[in-house]
Amino acid sequence: MKFTELNLEEGLLEAISYMGFENATPIQEKAIPYVLENRDLIACAQTGTGKTGAFVLPILNKLVGKTEVFTDTLIIVPTRELAIQIEQQIQGLAYFVSVSSVAIYGGGGGKDWQMEKEALVGGTDIIVATPGKLLSHLKLGYVKFDKVKHLVLDEADRMLDMGFIDDLRKIISYLPEKHQTLLFSATMPKSISQLAQNILNNPAEISLSISKPAAGVDQKVYLAHDDQKAKVVAHILAERKHFDSIIIFTSTKSKVSEIVKSLRVSGFASKGISSNLEQDQREEVLRGFRSKRIRILVATDVMSRGIDIKEINMVINYDVPHDAEDYVHRVGRTARANTKGEAITMVNLKDMARMQNIEKLIEMTVPKFQPPAELGEGPVWRERSEGSSAKKRSFHKNKRPFKKKV
């Protein structure tokens, strides 16, 4: 469906066209009419499906012509990176629509606090915020949310995973009883269903491609012992010299600098990003990655939902994520907006059970490969089925993708 068929204002359609978009994604096509009708909504859609536009576009459409000064929309997100990303998208789309927006998140100094306070007191149209920082402002009593018409909870499952449920309830208590609530989540665990029952009123429900990587992702597993991983990654990178945007994910902050150093030894320049960096440093690294000045980014899981960069060629999971859902979010960084991409996961012996859980979640068997012959044999794939002992499973022993030009 074309955006012109969604009853959006002319100025907003002009902004969409200027940004190079013509057709709505499935989540946008389904969600935008509900939002325009003022229905509460619970939407389940995987990363990279365009769900930010699914709530930002109809809200901007409602704000066209607004003259009264008050905060109309509150968007709550789990991380500062996602807050910045959404606010930047709002600014881009609002170029043809007179709407003000501000991102409020932790990690700043006194100057940032004062700017945030002024935005909250001054009645900024759209506030995009992380729970903890927003609640700190609310507790001081100067924030007026008595006229808020729209509440958006984005990445709701992630916020619950991070322990923000009590903060969310407190924030909602500051809002007027009558407002539209839009809940967006990549997954739909029981905790999200319970939250929706408590805060949504007769919501419309949308569920698209739950917990599955995009069809354009070419997924592979490499069976590698820990001491082989760095060299396997170096081989992968050497065979894909034409790739200009690559993310390597690891589960711990301590491994980020370790991987960056090993890449440097192998001749690959890269930058690491984790919560160990100051906010301005993280933003500078992301700017470099977006502009392609930085080819390889090494990141932790906290970044997997906070990076909205098109045309990422490949994601490498240096280790298997602890949560199967995190695999979906990591892999979701590539093959966005109907493009193609690669996702390669390093699996050692102890992580095989986790990989098996991932395969169960995404309902597919990911092809498995041994390291190149010169690096020696990796572990043999083993899986467990209920009521049976461990058993060997065959892998693509004779296929060596390192020799294939992609």
VOPAGU-2260 file (C-alpha; in pm, 1 decimal, decimal comma):
REM VOPAGU-2260
SITE   aa  ch    i         X         Y         Z
SITE  MET   A    0       0,0       0,0       0,0
SITE  LYS   A    1     122,9     349,0     -85,1
SITE  PHE   A    2     141,3     614,6     185,9
SITE  THR   A    3     -93,5     827,0     -25,0
SITE  GLU   A    4    -368,1     573,4      50,6
SITE  LEU   A    5    -341,5     614,1     429,3
SITE  ASN   A    6    -525,6     946,5     472,4
SITE  LEU   A    7    -216,4    1138,8     580,6
SITE  GLU   A    8    -182,2    1517,4     553,0
SITE  GLU   A    9     -21,5    1659,9     240,0
SITE  GLY   A   10     271,9    1813,6     426,6
SITE  LEU   A   11     354,2    1481,0     588,7
SITE  LEU   A   12     326,3    1297,9     256,4
SITE  GLU   A   13     570,1    1549,4     113,0
SITE  ALA   A   14     814,9    1477,2     394,6
SITE  ILE   A   15     780,0    1101,6     338,3
SITE  SER   A   16     839,6    1143,6     -34,1
SITE  TYR   A   17    1139,1    1370,7      29,2
SITE  MET   A   18    1293,5    1096,5     245,0
SITE  GLY   A   19    1257,0     850,4     -44,4
SITE  PHE   A   20     966,3     638,9      82,3
SITE  GLU   A   21     665,1     548,5    -128,2
SITE  ASN   A   22     517,0     224,0       5,9
SITE  ALA   A   23     420,0     151,3     366,0
SITE  THR   A   24     558,9    -159,1     535,1
SITE  PRO   A   25     305,2    -419,0     657,4
SITE  ILE   A   26     317,7    -293,1    1018,0
SITE  GLN   A   27     268,5      65,6     900,3
SITE  GLU   A   28     -17,5     -32,8     671,6
SITE  LYS   A   29    -198,0    -210,7     955,6
SITE  ALA   A   30    -114,7      20,2    1248,0
SITE  ILE   A   31    -155,6     369,7    1102,0
SITE  PRO   A   32    -535,9     345,8    1048,4
SITE  TYR   A   33    -586,8     228,1    1408,3
SITE  VAL   A   34    -375,6     514,5    1545,6
SITE  LEU   A   35    -563,0     768,1    1332,2
SITE  GLU   A   36    -890,6     625,4    1469,8
SITE  ASN   A   37    -763,6     683,1    1826,7
SITE  ARG   A   38    -774,0     310,1    1908,8
SITE  ASP   A   39    -541,7     169,8    2170,0
SITE  LEU   A   40    -304,4     -71,4    2003,1
SITE  ILE   A   41     -78,6    -362,2    2089,8
SITE  ALA   A   42     154,4    -445,2    1802,4
SITE  CYS   A   43     406,1    -726,5    1782,0
SITE  ALA   A   44     658,8    -686,7    1502,7
SITE  GLN   A   45    1024,3    -778,3    1470,7
SITE  THR   A   46    1310,5    -532,5    1453,0
SITE  GLY   A   47    1354,1    -367,2    1113,9
SITE  THR   A   48     989,6    -375,0    1000,9
SITE  GLY   A   49     935,2       0,3    1017,2
SITE  LYS   A   50     740,1       9,3    1343,3
SITE  THR   A   51     879,4     350,8    1442,1
SITE  GLY   A   52     705,3     500,1    1140,4
SITE  ALA   A   53     392,4     306,3    1234,8
SITE  PHE   A   54     340,1     528,9    1538,9
SITE  VAL   A   55     536,2     845,0    1453,1
SITE  LEU   A   56     359,6     912,7    1122,1
SITE  PRO   A   57      -2,4     904,7    1245,8
SITE  ILE   A   58      86,5    1103,2    1558,8
SITE  LEU   A   59     255,7    1372,3    1349,7
SITE  ASN   A   60     -51,0    1369,8    1127,7
SITE  LYS   A   61    -270,1    1448,5    1429,8
SITE  LEU   A   62     -37,9    1731,0    1533,1
SITE  VAL   A   63     -67,7    1916,8    1201,8
SITE  GLY   A   64    -220,4    2255,4    1278,4
SITE  LYS   A   65    -177,3    2228,0    1658,2
SITE  THR   A   66    -141,0    2578,0    1806,8
SITE  GLU   A   67    -189,1    2526,2    2181,3
SITE  VAL   A   68     135,1    2474,5    2374,1
SITE  PHE   A   69     141,9    2150,7    2575,9
SITE  THR   A   70     304,5    1806,7    2562,6
SITE  ASP   A   71      81,1    1596,0    2338,9
SITE  THR   A   72     281,4    1273,2    2305,6
SITE  LEU   A   73     507,2    1075,5    2536,1
SITE  ILE   A   74     722,3     799,8    2384,2
SITE  ILE   A   75     899,1     571,7    2634,4
SITE  VAL   A   76    1193,1     357,5    2518,0
SITE  PRO   A   77    1446,6     132,8    2696,4
SITE  THR   A   78    1776,6     291,8    2585,4
SITE  ARG   A   79    1926,8     632,0    2515,3
SITE  GLU   A   80    2032,0     516,9    2168,1
SITE  LEU   A   81    1673,9     436,4    2074,1
SITE  ALA   A   82    1552,9     767,6    2222,1
SITE  ILE   A   83    1800,9     958,9    2006,7
SITE  GLN   A   84    1717,3     752,7    1699,7
SITE  ILE   A   85    1340,2     806,4    1725,8
SITE  GLU   A   86    1377,4    1177,9    1797,6
SITE  GLN   A   87    1598,4    1214,1    1490,6
SITE  GLN   A   88    1333,2    1041,2    1278,6
SITE  ILE   A   89    1069,3    1275,9    1416,6
SITE  GLN   A   90    1285,8    1576,0    1328,8
SITE  GLY   A   91    1336,6    1445,8     976,4
SITE  LEU   A   92     966,4    1390,6     916,2
SITE  ALA   A   93     865,4    1712,1    1094,9
SITE  TYR   A   94    1065,9    1924,1     850,5
SITE  PHE   A   95     742,8    1990,1     659,6
SITE  VAL   A   96     525,0    1983,7     973,0
SITE  SER   A   97     567,5    2229,8    1259,1
SITE  VAL   A   98     620,0    1993,9    1552,7
SITE  SER   A   99     870,5    2017,9    1839,7
SITE  SER   A  100    1039,5    1716,5    1998,0
SITE  VAL   A  101    1310,5    1643,4    2254,5
SITE  ALA   A  102    1490,6    1326,2    2362,9
SITE  ILE   A  103    1543,8    1282,0    2738,7
SITE  TYR   A  104    1785,6    1014,7    2857,5
SITE  GLY   A  105    2047,1     942,3    3121,0
SITE  GLY   A  106    2419,7     998,8    3103,0
SITE  GLY   A  107    2428,2    1375,6    3058,5
SITE  GLY   A  108    2547,9    1653,4    3286,0
SITE  GLY   A  109    2387,1    1955,3    3451,0
SITE  LYS   A  110    2353,9    2144,1    3123,3
SITE  ASP   A  111    2158,8    1855,7    2969,3
SITE  TRP   A  112    1933,6    1839,7    3274,7
SITE  GLN   A  113    1848,9    2210,0    3244,5
SITE  MET   A  114    1771,1    2177,6    2872,5
SITE  GLU   A  115    1546,4    1878,1    2944,3
SITE  LYS   A  116    1369,7    2066,2    3222,8
SITE  GLU   A  117    1301,2    2361,1    2992,7
SITE  ALA   A  118    1160,8    2126,5    2726,9
SITE  LEU   A  119     933,0    1954,7    2978,7
SITE  VAL   A  120     811,6    2278,0    3136,6
SITE  GLY   A  121     774,3    2451,6    2801,4
SITE  GLY   A  122     525,8    2203,4    2661,4
SITE  THR   A  123     730,1    2034,2    2385,6
SITE  ASP   A  124     491,0    1851,6    2150,1
SITE  ILE   A  125     664,8    1512,4    2162,0
SITE  ILE   A  126     887,9    1385,1    2443,4
SITE  VAL   A  127    1096,3    1072,9    2376,0
SITE  ALA   A  128    1244,9     944,4    2700,2
SITE  THR   A  129    1402,0     658,1    2889,1
SITE  PRO   A  130    1206,4     563,9    3205,6
SITE  GLY   A  131    1463,1     638,7    3474,2
SITE  LYS   A  132    1560,9     986,5    3357,3
SITE  LEU   A  133    1202,2    1092,6    3293,2
SITE  LEU   A  134    1092,7     971,7    3636,3
SITE  SER   A  135    1371,1    1177,3    3795,4
SITE  HIS   A  136    1218,9    1490,2    3639,1
SITE  LEU   A  137     862,1    1390,8    3728,0
SITE  LYS   A  138     944,5    1346,5    4096,5
SITE  LEU   A  139    1054,9    1712,3    4120,0
SITE  GLY   A  140     702,8    1829,7    4043,0
SITE  TYR   A  141     751,4    2075,7    3755,9
SITE  VAL   A  142     650,3    1842,2    3470,5
SITE  LYS   A  143     294,9    1887,3    3340,9
SITE  PHE   A  144     158,4    1584,3    3157,1
SITE  ASP   A  145    -207,8    1662,5    3228,9
SITE  LYS   A  146    -287,5    1710,6    2859,2
SITE  VAL   A  147     -94,1    1416,9    2712,5
SITE  LYS   A  148    -306,9    1250,0    2444,8
SITE  HIS   A  149     -73,1     975,2    2325,7
SITE  LEU   A  150     148,3     731,9    2516,9
SITE  VAL   A  151     379,7     505,6    2317,0
SITE  LEU   A  152     573,5     220,9    2478,4
SITE  ASP   A  153     834,4     107,8    2226,8
SITE  GLU   A  154    1040,8    -209,3    2274,5
SITE  ALA   A  155     811,9    -290,5    2567,5
SITE  ASP   A  156     953,7    -641,5    2609,5
SITE  ARG   A  157    1303,5    -499,9    2643,1
SITE  MET   A  158    1190,1    -249,1    2906,7
SITE  LEU   A  159    1037,8    -527,3    3113,6
SITE  ASP   A  160    1354,2    -736,5    3072,6
SITE  MET   A  161    1554,6    -439,6    3205,5
SITE  GLY   A  162    1332,9    -411,1    3514,2
SITE  PHE   A  163    1144,6     -93,3    3421,6
SITE  ILE   A  164     794,2    -221,6    3500,5
SITE  ASP   A  165     758,0     -22,9    3825,5
SITE  ASP   A  166     896,8     292,1    3661,6
SITE  LEU   A  167     645,3     256,1    3378,3
SITE  ARG   A  168     356,1     227,1    3621,4
SITE  LYS   A  169     472,1     539,6    3806,6
SITE  ILE   A  170     507,8     738,3    3483,1
SITE  ILE   A  171     161,6     634,4    3368,1
SITE  SER   A  172      18,6     759,3    3698,5
SITE  TYR   A  173     118,9    1114,6    3596,3
SITE  LEU   A  174     -89,1    1098,6    3277,6
SITE  PRO   A  175    -456,9    1186,2    3237,9
SITE  GLU   A  176    -689,9     889,9    3267,3
SITE  LYS   A  177    -809,2     934,0    2909,4
SITE  HIS   A  178    -532,6     897,7    2652,4
SITE  GLN   A  179    -442,2     670,5    2362,5
SITE  THR   A  180    -186,0     401,5    2443,0
SITE  LEU   A  181      22,8     230,3    2176,4
SITE  LEU   A  182     235,0     -66,1    2286,0
SITE  PHE   A  183     497,4    -196,9    2043,8
SITE  SER   A  184     702,6    -507,3    2117,6
SITE  ALA   A  185     925,0    -742,1    1920,1
SITE  THR   A  186     800,4   -1037,4    2126,0
SITE  MET   A  187     484,6   -1110,3    2321,5
SITE  PRO   A  188     570,5   -1289,5    2648,4
SITE  LYS   A  189     312,8   -1330,3    2923,2
SITE  SER   A  190     445,3   -1023,9    3108,1
SITE  ILE   A  191     363,6    -802,2    2808,0
SITE  SER   A  192      12,1    -944,6    2782,1
SITE  GLN   A  193     -43,5    -870,8    3150,5
SITE  LEU   A  194      86,7    -515,1    3111,8
SITE  ALA   A  195    -140,1    -459,6    2812,1
SITE  GLN   A  196    -445,0    -577,1    3007,6
SITE  ASN   A  197    -368,4    -326,3    3282,9
SITE  ILE   A  198    -299,7     -13,4    3075,8
SITE  LEU   A  199    -480,7     -53,3    2741,4
SITE  ASN   A  200    -850,4      -5,9    2675,1
SITE  ASN   A  201   -1004,8    -251,8    2427,5
SITE  PRO   A  202    -692,9    -248,4    2209,9
SITE  ALA   A  203    -664,1    -348,7    1847,8
SITE  GLU   A  204    -401,4    -619,9    1805,8
SITE  ILE   A  205    -144,1    -669,7    1531,6
SITE  SER   A  206     106,4    -952,9    1515,8
SITE  LEU   A  207     357,5    -983,2    1232,6
SITE  SER   A  208     647,8   -1225,9    1193,5
SITE  ILE   A  209     698,3   -1286,6    1564,1
SITE  SER   A  210    1054,1   -1372,1    1666,0
SITE  LYS   A  211    1189,7   -1456,3    1322,7
SITE  PRO   A  212    1475,5   -1287,1    1136,3
SITE  ALA   A  213    1387,2   -1113,4     811,1
SITE  ALA   A  214    1370,1   -1335,5     502,9
SITE  GLY   A  215    1664,6   -1153,1     346,4
SITE  VAL   A  216    1911,4   -1266,9     614,6
SITE  ASP   A  217    2151,6   -1545,0     508,7
SITE  GLN   A  218    2220,3   -1719,0     841,9
SITE  LYS   A  219    2518,6   -1944,6     914,1
SITE  VAL   A  220    2683,5   -2103,5    1216,6
SITE  TYR   A  221    3057,7   -2166,4    1249,5
SITE  LEU   A  222    3154,2   -2430,4    1503,9
SITE  ALA   A  223    3462,4   -2281,0    1667,6
SITE  HIS   A  224    3649,3   -2323,8    1994,1
SITE  ASP   A  225    3711,6   -1998,2    2182,1
SITE  ASP   A  226    4075,0   -1983,6    2071,0
SITE  GLN   A  227    3967,2   -2018,0    1705,7
SITE  LYS   A  228    3702,4   -1744,9    1698,4
SITE  ALA   A  229    3928,1   -1446,2    1630,4
SITE  LYS   A  230    4094,2   -1618,6    1334,8
SITE  VAL   A  231    3762,2   -1741,0    1194,2
SITE  VAL   A  232    3626,8   -1385,8    1208,8
SITE  ALA   A  233    3942,1   -1258,8    1035,1
SITE  HIS   A  234    3885,4   -1510,3     751,8
SITE  ILE   A  235    3523,9   -1401,7     717,3
SITE  LEU   A  236    3620,1   -1035,1     697,1
SITE  ALA   A  237    3901,7   -1102,6     450,3
SITE  GLU   A  238    3658,4   -1274,3     211,9
SITE  ARG   A  239    3415,8    -981,1     228,4
SITE  LYS   A  240    3638,5    -682,4     165,2
SITE  HIS   A  241    3360,8    -516,7     -34,3
SITE  PHE   A  242    3134,1    -508,3     273,6
SITE  ASP   A  243    3147,8    -157,4     417,0
SITE  SER   A  244    2918,8    -191,6     719,7
SITE  ILE   A  245    2966,1    -480,7     966,0
SITE  ILE   A  246    2859,2    -525,6    1329,1
SITE  ILE   A  247    3019,1    -779,9    1561,8
SITE  PHE   A  248    2809,0    -852,0    1871,3
SITE  THR   A  249    2933,0    -991,5    2199,8
SITE  SER   A  250    2745,4   -1056,0    2524,0
SITE  THR   A  251    2984,7    -880,9    2762,9
SITE  LYS   A  252    3139,4    -533,6    2781,5
SITE  SER   A  253    3478,4    -680,6    2873,0
SITE  LYS   A  254    3500,2    -864,8    2540,7
SITE  VAL   A  255    3445,0    -554,3    2327,9
SITE  SER   A  256    3798,0    -414,9    2368,3
SITE  GLU   A  257    3942,8    -767,1    2344,8
SITE  ILE   A  258    3777,8    -822,3    2004,7
SITE  VAL   A  259    3881,0    -476,7    1880,5
SITE  LYS   A  260    4243,1    -555,3    1970,0
SITE  SER   A  261    4235,4    -896,0    1796,8
SITE  LEU   A  262    4090,1    -735,6    1483,4
SITE  ARG   A  263    4364,2    -473,1    1485,6
SITE  VAL   A  264    4629,8    -746,8    1507,8
SITE  SER   A  265    4469,1    -910,6    1201,7
SITE  GLY   A  266    4476,6    -581,5    1010,5
SITE  PHE   A  267    4112,4    -476,8    1047,8
SITE  ALA   A  268    4038,5    -134,2    1190,6
SITE  SER   A  269    3729,7    -122,9    1411,1
SITE  LYS   A  270    3565,8      66,6    1694,2
SITE  GLY   A  271    3397,3     -68,9    2005,5
SITE  ILE   A  272    3081,6      66,0    2166,4
SITE  SER   A  273    2933,8     -25,9    2504,5
SITE  SER   A  274    2796,9     138,6    2817,4
SITE  ASN   A  275    3157,4     186,5    2932,4
SITE  LEU   A  276    3182,6     483,6    2695,2
SITE  GLU   A  277    3052,0     829,3    2779,5
SITE  GLN   A  278    2739,0     930,3    2589,7
SITE  ASP   A  279    2918,3    1177,7    2361,6
SITE  GLN   A  280    3177,8     911,3    2277,5
SITE  ARG   A  281    2906,0     659,8    2190,0
SITE  GLU   A  282    2730,0     911,7    1968,1
SITE  GLU   A  283    3057,1     993,4    1790,9
SITE  VAL   A  284    3121,8     623,3    1720,5
SITE  LEU   A  285    2768,1     579,0    1584,8
SITE  ARG   A  286    2807,9     884,8    1360,7
SITE  GLY   A  287    3127,5     736,6    1222,4
SITE  PHE   A  288    2956,1     402,1    1160,1
SITE  ARG   A  289    2654,9     565,0     991,3
SITE  SER   A  290    2880,8     768,9     761,8
SITE  LYS   A  291    3085,5     454,9     676,5
SITE  ARG   A  292    3402,4     612,3     819,0
SITE  ILE   A  293    3398,6     317,0    1058,0
SITE  ARG   A  294    3360,1     -11,9     871,5
SITE  ILE   A  295    3346,5    -254,3    1165,9
SITE  LEU   A  296    3157,8    -186,8    1488,5
SITE  VAL   A  297    3196,9    -414,5    1792,2
SITE  ALA   A  298    2896,9    -383,4    2023,7
SITE  THR   A  299    2718,3    -536,0    2321,1
SITE  ASP   A  300    2357,6    -657,4    2327,6
SITE  VAL   A  301    2238,2    -327,6    2473,5
SITE  MET   A  302    2308,1    -180,5    2129,7
SITE  SER   A  303    2118,2    -443,3    1931,3
SITE  ARG   A  304    1792,5    -245,1    1944,9
SITE  GLY   A  305    1947,2      97,9    1944,6
SITE  ILE   A  306    2116,7      98,7    1605,7
SITE  ASP   A  307    1896,7     208,2    1318,0
SITE  ILE   A  308    2135,8     212,3    1024,4
SITE  LYS   A  309    2040,3     104,8     676,2
SITE  GLU   A  310    2252,4    -117,3     454,0
SITE  ILE   A  311    2442,2    -309,4     722,0
SITE  ASN   A  312    2598,7    -590,8     518,6
SITE  MET   A  313    2669,5    -840,1     792,4
SITE  VAL   A  314    2621,4    -919,7    1159,1
SITE  ILE   A  315    2866,9   -1151,2    1334,8
SITE  ASN   A  316    2771,4   -1300,5    1670,3
SITE  TYR   A  317    3107,4   -1353,4    1836,4
SITE  ASP   A  318    2922,8   -1557,6    2095,3
SITE  VAL   A  319    2570,0   -1694,1    2121,9
SITE  PRO   A  320    2340,8   -1456,5    2313,7
SITE  HIS   A  321    2204,9   -1582,7    2645,7
SITE  ASP   A  322    1847,5   -1503,8    2542,0
SITE  ALA   A  323    1720,2   -1653,0    2216,8
SITE  GLU   A  324    1520,0   -1333,4    2157,8
SITE  ASP   A  325    1842,9   -1132,3    2156,2
SITE  TYR   A  326    1957,5   -1336,1    1856,3
SITE  VAL   A  327    1658,8   -1202,9    1662,8
SITE  HIS   A  328    1742,9    -845,6    1759,6
SITE  ARG   A  329    2110,4    -881,9    1675,3
SITE  VAL   A  330    2036,4   -1042,1    1338,5
SITE  GLY   A  331    1765,7    -783,1    1276,6
SITE  ARG   A  332    2032,0    -516,1    1227,7
SITE  THR   A  333    2095,4    -646,4     875,0
SITE  ALA   A  334    1859,2    -709,7     580,8
SITE  ARG   A  335    1638,6    -418,8     684,0
SITE  ALA   A  336    1370,4    -275,2     455,6
SITE  ASN   A  337    1368,3    -575,7     220,6
SITE  THR   A  338    1745,1    -573,2     159,0
SITE  LYS   A  339    1985,5    -868,9     183,3
SITE  GLY   A  340    2238,8    -939,6     454,9
SITE  GLU   A  341    2446,8   -1205,0     629,3
SITE  ALA   A  342    2435,9   -1320,2     990,9
SITE  ILE   A  343    2715,2   -1547,7    1113,2
SITE  THR   A  344    2729,3   -1695,1    1463,6
SITE  MET   A  345    3032,3   -1846,1    1635,8
SITE  VAL   A  346    2925,2   -2149,2    1842,4
SITE  ASN   A  347    3149,4   -2333,9    2085,9
SITE  LEU   A  348    3065,1   -2659,1    2263,4
SITE  LYS   A  349    2899,9   -2501,6    2568,6
SITE  ASP   A  350    2680,3   -2269,5    2355,5
SITE  MET   A  351    2526,4   -2543,4    2141,7
SITE  ALA   A  352    2221,9   -2577,7    2367,3
SITE  ARG   A  353    2157,4   -2204,3    2335,2
SITE  MET   A  354    2187,1   -2223,1    1958,9
SITE  GLN   A  355    1939,9   -2509,5    1956,6
SITE  ASN   A  356    1694,4   -2292,6    2153,8
SITE  ILE   A  357    1737,5   -2020,2    1893,5
SITE  GLU   A  358    1662,6   -2262,8    1612,3
SITE  LYS   A  359    1348,4   -2369,6    1793,3
SITE  LEU   A  360    1242,0   -2007,3    1833,0
SITE  ILE   A  361    1300,8   -1907,8    1469,8
SITE  GLU   A  362    1165,6   -2242,0    1345,7
SITE  MET   A  363    1457,1   -2326,7    1120,2
SITE  THR   A  364    1785,7   -2514,3    1124,0
SITE  VAL   A  365    2077,9   -2279,7    1061,5
SITE  PRO   A  366    2347,1   -2432,9     833,6
SITE  LYS   A  367    2660,3   -2523,3    1027,0
SITE  PHE   A  368    3020,7   -2512,3     906,9
SITE  GLN   A  369    3363,2   -2603,9    1035,9
SITE  PRO   A  370    3648,3   -2346,8    1037,9
SITE  PRO   A  371    3881,5   -2341,6     737,6
SITE  ALA   A  372    4114,8   -2642,1     736,4
SITE  GLU   A  373    4426,8   -2443,4     830,2
SITE  LEU   A  374    4265,9   -2343,6    1162,1
SITE  GLY   A  375    4197,4   -2701,0    1269,3
SITE  GLU   A  376    3874,5   -2877,1    1352,0
SITE  GLY   A  377    3614,7   -2704,5    1559,5
SITE  PRO   A  378    3375,9   -2879,7    1798,7
SITE  VAL   A  379    3130,8   -3132,7    1655,9
SITE  TRP   A  380    2767,5   -3020,7    1664,3
SITE  ARG   A  381    2567,4   -3201,7    1928,9
SITE  GLU   A  382    2206,2   -3153,8    2025,4
SITE  ARG   A  383    1978,7   -3285,9    2294,8
SITE  SER   A  384    1621,9   -3395,3    2248,8
SITE  GLU   A  385    1382,4   -3458,7    2536,4
SITE  GLY   A  386    1442,7   -3793,2    2703,4
SITE  SER   A  387    1759,8   -3875,6    2514,2
SITE  SER   A  388    2132,3   -3829,8    2560,5
SITE  ALA   A  389    2350,5   -3601,8    2353,8
SITE  LYS   A  390    2386,9   -3706,3    1995,2
SITE  LYS   A  391    2602,2   -3594,2    1705,9
SITE  ARG   A  392    2445,2   -3410,9    1419,9
SITE  SER   A  393    2593,0   -3371,7    1075,2
SITE  PHE   A  394    2716,2   -3038,4     946,7
SITE  HIS   A  395    2823,3   -2906,5     608,7
SITE  LYS   A  396    3169,6   -3053,8     641,0
SITE  ASN   A  397    3283,6   -3008,1     285,0
SITE  LYS   A  398    3142,3   -2661,4     227,4
SITE  ARG   A  399    3386,5   -2382,6     296,3
SITE  PRO   A  400    3218,4   -2046,9     230,6
SITE  PHE   A  401    3549,1   -1865,1     280,4
SITE  LYS   A  402    3640,9   -1973,1     -73,1
SITE  LYS   A  403    3317,1   -1844,3    -220,1
SITE  LYS   A  404    3298,2   -1486,0    -335,6
SITE  VAL   A  405    2984,0   -1321,2    -206,7
